[in-house]
Amino acid sequence: MVTIKTKEEIAKLKKGGKILHDLLHFLAAEVREGVSTKYLETLARKKIEEVGATPAFLNYTPHGAARPFPAALCVSVNDVVVHGIPNENPIILKNGDIVTIDTGICFEGLYTDSAITVPVGEVSKTSELLLKATKEALNMAIKVVRDGATTGDIGIAIERVAKKYGFSPAEDLGGHGVGYSQHEDPFIPNFKMRGKGVVLKEGMVLAVEPMLNEGTSRVEFLSDGYTVVTADGKRSAHFEHTIVVTKNGAEILTL
């Protein structure tokens, strides 16, 4: 069921969104060669506790999952599209890697969700372009959001940017509603669905999150039940904001 948030709830979401923005950028500044993804997880849990929030991902069990998610962060390196588990499968970062840090928090009873992909040291020109394209896809997706637009319009904006740069939206993955829980309706596609999907209404809160792959759009799930990788082993990038739909556009809450 799609929900509409009140002005008071949106004000709380803004506070939580600012905390989440600051957390992500704090963690991004810790990304460097030799750092373990498990270290980022440890830092995140400490910071979330310090600000009086709760990690939304930790022990969250999506529909159909065999077990709860065991971390506060999803840390996805290179060909991992989403849901890398930093404390079960720790990776030591290397120069030239790209790393997505994706997390959500619950603050004053309401949830926000955001992600950022950052380079480790000097990365290839292709990786630089992939990060640029994915961030641009997020910005263009947010620009089409307004009361009366559709979730399909978001998808076509993302796919248009992906194709412009020669990249592919990750197959079947997309964003979602957020606020009262970590994942709500509607599904937000990252691929072409012009005029289709759910009509957006003022007060809807959405997590918009393009995931663009360097090569094929196809993805595979690893045996841990969560980690999603590109089918061809090429790299993927992911940027995400929580936004609220307004009559004339969208307001980003995770800033």
N, C-alpha and C positions, 0 to 999 in steps of 0.2 A: 504494500500500500504506500502510495506517495504521500508525504506529509508536508505541511506548511508550518514554518516556524514563526513564532510571535516576535515582535520587536524586542521584547525583553530577552528572549532566548537568543536572538541574533546578536544582541549586545554581549551576552556571555560568550557566544561562539567567537566573537572578535577577540575577547581577552584570551581565550584558549588558543586561538589562531596565532596571536602574537607570540605567546609562549612557545608554540610549536615551531614557528618561523625561526625564533632565536635559537632553539635547540638544534634544528637542522643545520643552521649556519655555524654554530659552535662545533658540531661534529664534523662538518665539511672542512673546517680549518684544521682539524686533527688528522686529516687524510694525507698521508705521505708514505714514501717508500719505507718498508720495514714495519709498518703498523699492522697489527692483526685486526681482523674484523671482529674478533671476540672482544678486543680492547674497546672498540667503538660501542659495542653492546653494554659493556660495564659502565662506561661513561654515561651513556644514555639513561640507564636505570637510575644512576646516582642523581643526574640533573633533574629527571622527571620527579623523583621523590622530593628533591629540594624545593621545587616550586609548588608542591602540594597537588600535583596531578597524578593520574594513574596511567600506566602504559596500556593503550587500547589493544595492541596486538598480542601481548603476553597472555597465554592461556585462552585466547579466542579460538572458538571452534566453528569454522564455516560449515554450512549445510553439506552433509556428505563426507566431511573429513573424518578420518579414522582416529585422529588424536588432536588435542589442542595445539596451537602454534606455540613453540617453546621459547620465544624471544620477544623483546620489546621492539627490536628493529628487524626490518628486512634489509640485508646488505647484499647487493647483487653485483658481482664483478664480471666484467667483459661480456661473455656469452650468456650469462644468467639474466633473464628478462626481469623476473620478479621473484620475491619470496625466498631469497637466499637466507639460510639460517646461520647467523654468525657464531653462535656458541656451540652448535653441534658440528658444523663444518667450517672451522676457522681457516681463514686464508691470510697469508702474509702478503701485503700489497707490494707490488713491484712498479718501478718506473715504467710508464707507458700504459698502465692499466686505466680503465674507467670504472668508477664505483658509484652505484646508486644507493643512497640512503633513503629509506622509505619508512615512515612511522606515523602513528596516530596517538593522540592522548585523549583522555576524558578529564575535563576540567569543569567544576561546578555542575556535574551531571550531564554534560554535553560533549560530543565527540567531534574532533577535527582530524584531518588526514592530509599529509603532504609528502612530497618526494623531490629529491634533487640528485642529478648525476654530476660527478666531479672528476676531473683528470688527476692522475697521480704523476707528478713531475711533467715531463714532456711526452705528449701523445702524438700519434700519427695525424696527418692532415685529414684522413678519412674519419678518425674518431672525433677530431675537432668539429668537422662538418656535421657529424651525427648528433653531437651535443647541441650545436647551433640549431639544427633542423627541429629537434625534439622540443627545445625551448620555444622556438617560433611556433610550432604546432600548438603548444599549450596557449600561447598568447592569442593566436588566431581563433582557437576554439572558444576562448573566453569572450572574444569580441562578438561572436554570433549569439551569445546567450542574452535573452531578454524575455519578458512576458509575451507569450504567443509563439515563440520559436519552438523547435522540437529537438529532442535528443538526437534525431537523425541529422539535423543541421550541424550539430557539433561534430559528428563523425565525418561528414563530408569535408569540413574545414580541416580536420586533422589529416585525412587522407590526401587532400590537395597539396598540403605542405610536404608530406612524405614523398609524394610522386615528384614534386618539383625538384627535390634533392636526390632522387633516385633511391630512396629508402622504402621500407614496407612497414605498415602498422602490424604489430604482433597479432597473430591470428586469435580471434574470439575473445581477446582481453579488452577491458575497458574500465570506465569509471562507474560511479554509483552514487546514490543518495547517501547522506550522512547527517548526523546530528543527535538524534535520540539513541542511535546505536551505531556501531562501526560500519555496517553495511545495510543500506536501505534501498528500496526502489526509488527511482528507476535505474536500469542499466544504462550506462552512457557509452555508446559505441565509439571506437576509434577508426571506423571505416565508413564507407559511403552508404547513407540511408536517407537521402534528401527527402524532407517532408514527412518522413516516417518516424515511428516511435512515439514517445510520450510528449504531449504539449507542455511546455514549461509555464509555470505560474509564479507570480510574485510571491516571495517567501520560501520557495523551495531552496534547499541547501544541497549542493552537489560537490562531489569530489571528481574533478576533471583531470584525467591522467593519461596523456598519450605515451605509448611505449613504441618506439620505432626501432626496427631491426635494420642492420646494415645490408643483409642479404634477404633471404626468404622470409615470408611472413609466418611460416610454419614453426610451431614450438612443440616441445616435448616436456613431460613431467618426469622428474627423477624419482627414485624409489623411496625417498623420504616423505613423499606425499604432498610436498609443498613447492619445492624448487622447480621453476620453469626455465628452460634453456632454449636457445635458438636451435632449430633442427639441423642447421648447417655449420654450427660452431662459430658463426660470425657474431659481432658485437651488437648489443642493444642498449638503448638509453631510455630514461624515464624521468619525466617531470610532472609534478602534480600540485594543484592548489585546491583548497576548499573555497567555494564561492557561494554567494546567495544571489538568486534571481531577483531583479528589480524590474519595474515597468519599462525602464529605458536602457537596460543593459545588465551588467553583473558587477558585483562588488567582491573583491578578493578578501577573504577573511584571514588567510594565512600569510599576512604581511606584517 
